[in-house]
């Protein structure tokens, strides 16, 4: 079955700097890759997603890149702000089952 | 749009009792709902996939007789933790898929504490 690895587990950056979180997946049939932000005790919120027919997607300060050959995808947050502090999860999904297999999460701390 | 609610938000129960958690899609029809379990500072672990009107599909290692899932309508799925024990204490989160082909929208979660 699918396995998703996520690095780093924790990340501290200064406000205004960029943050990069990386994920790798094992199942070449996976074709949808969402990223979720979860604040303590709250529900995961979708922040960006990418499908396998696209290499990069951007939404204001957030971007995601996908390398299908290498089976890895990354989240990029530019000009970080304290409110970006949260746990970020990547996931991989395969059409047909629509199940998400989540990565282990990255705790991002943006220092003011 | 795409709001999912869960009830209750937290529940404390005695060991041996059963607890029912409701998951509702408020503004869309969720053809598929998913149930996850999340331990403190850990990732979300998929427990089961539930399609309206069908039996749930459980992930490996999840006891279907322990975690009963019912998806009676396109807006409601329930998870019943039967004969709960302290090791069942966890954060249970549901999600619904319906608007887009792949996107899941998550409920706020239910924190279960079994004494």
Contacts between the chains, C-beta under 8 A, distances in Angstrom:
chain1	res1	chain2	res2	distance
A	32	B	102	4.2
A	34	B	102	7.5
A	34	B	103	6.8
A	34	B	104	7.7
A	36	B	106	7.7
A	41	B	109	7.6
A	41	B	111	7.9
A	42	B	108	6.9
A	42	B	109	7.7
A	43	B	4	7.9
A	43	B	93	6.6
A	43	B	106	4.3
A	43	B	107	6.1
A	43	B	108	4.7
A	43	B	109	5.9
A	44	B	44	7.0
A	44	B	93	7.4
A	44	B	106	4.9
A	45	B	106	7.6
A	46	B	103	6.4
A	46	B	104	7.9
A	46	B	105	7.4
A	49	B	102	7.6
A	49	B	103	6.8
A	51	B	102	7.9
A	89	B	43	6.4
A	89	B	44	6.9
A	93	B	102	5.5
A	95	B	101	7.0
A	95	B	102	7.0
A	97	B	49	7.3
A	98	B	32	6.0
A	98	B	49	7.8
A	98	B	97	5.6
A	98	B	101	7.5
A	98	B	102	5.9
A	98	B	104	7.7
A	99	B	34	7.1
A	99	B	46	6.0
A	99	B	49	6.0
A	100	B	34	7.3
A	100	B	44	7.8
A	100	B	46	6.7
A	100	B	95	8.0
A	100	B	104	6.2
A	101	B	46	7.2
A	102	B	43	4.8
A	102	B	44	4.9
A	102	B	45	7.8
A	102	B	46	7.9
A	103	B	43	6.7
A	104	B	42	7.7
A	104	B	43	5.0
A	105	B	42	7.4
A	105	B	43	5.1
A	107	B	41	8.0
